[in-house]
Amino acid sequence: MTYARFLEFHPDTKLACKFTPFQSEDGVVTMDPEVRFGEPFIEATGYTAHALFNAYQTEVTLNRAAEIYGVEPRHIQLAIDFFDYLNPAAAA
């Protein structure tokens, strides 16, 4: 599988400037070196996927984690799904 289709290129430099490693009906996870030093983040919230995933692990429920961060539960679910995608054996 080629990942080039998930890359965006800068119009002037023609260099890769943005990568979308994961998306679902809940939203988009993006990596951009100019945002959060390239760490994967949830576009709709600006929070890193790791921060929202950790909130879920700590709070145990989608709604409570979403309430703490002031986001929709679907954004917490997106972070969970992203990490399950990265490590499918751990999700089983």
FENTA-V392285 format. One record per pair of residues at least 24 apart in sequence whose ideal C-beta (glycine too) atoms are under 10 Angstrom apart, sorted by the first residue. I is the first residue (numbers start at 0). J is the second residue. If there is no record, write none. Layout:
i:I j:J
i:I j:J
This chain:
i:5 j:29
i:5 j:30
i:6 j:30
i:7 j:31
i:20 j:48
i:20 j:81
i:20 j:84
i:20 j:85
i:21 j:48
i:21 j:77
i:21 j:78
i:21 j:80
i:21 j:81
i:21 j:82
i:21 j:83
i:21 j:84
i:21 j:85
i:22 j:77
i:22 j:80
i:22 j:81
i:23 j:73
i:23 j:76
i:23 j:77
i:23 j:80
i:23 j:81
i:23 j:84
i:24 j:73
i:24 j:76
i:24 j:77
i:24 j:80
i:25 j:71
i:25 j:72
i:25 j:73
i:25 j:74
i:25 j:75
i:25 j:76
i:25 j:77
i:25 j:78
i:25 j:79
i:25 j:80
i:25 j:81
i:26 j:70
i:26 j:71
i:26 j:73
i:26 j:74
i:26 j:76
i:26 j:77
i:26 j:78
i:26 j:80
i:26 j:81
i:27 j:77
i:27 j:81
i:28 j:77
i:28 j:78
i:28 j:80
i:28 j:81
i:28 j:82
i:28 j:84
i:28 j:85
i:39 j:78
i:39 j:81
i:39 j:82
i:39 j:85
i:40 j:78
i:41 j:68
i:41 j:70
i:41 j:73
i:41 j:74
i:41 j:75
i:41 j:77
i:41 j:78
i:41 j:81
i:42 j:74
i:42 j:77
i:43 j:70
i:43 j:71
i:43 j:73
i:43 j:74
i:43 j:77
i:44 j:68
i:44 j:69
i:44 j:70
i:44 j:71
i:44 j:74
i:44 j:75
i:44 j:77
i:44 j:78
i:45 j:70
i:46 j:70
i:46 j:74
i:46 j:75
i:46 j:78
i:47 j:78
i:48 j:74
i:48 j:77
i:48 j:78
i:48 j:79
i:48 j:80
i:48 j:81
i:48 j:82
i:48 j:85
i:49 j:78
i:49 j:81
i:49 j:82
i:50 j:78
i:51 j:75
i:51 j:76
i:51 j:77
i:51 j:78
i:51 j:79
i:51 j:81
i:51 j:82
i:52 j:77
i:52 j:78
i:52 j:79
i:52 j:80
i:52 j:81
i:52 j:82
i:52 j:83
i:53 j:78
i:53 j:82
i:54 j:78
i:55 j:79
i:55 j:82
i:56 j:82
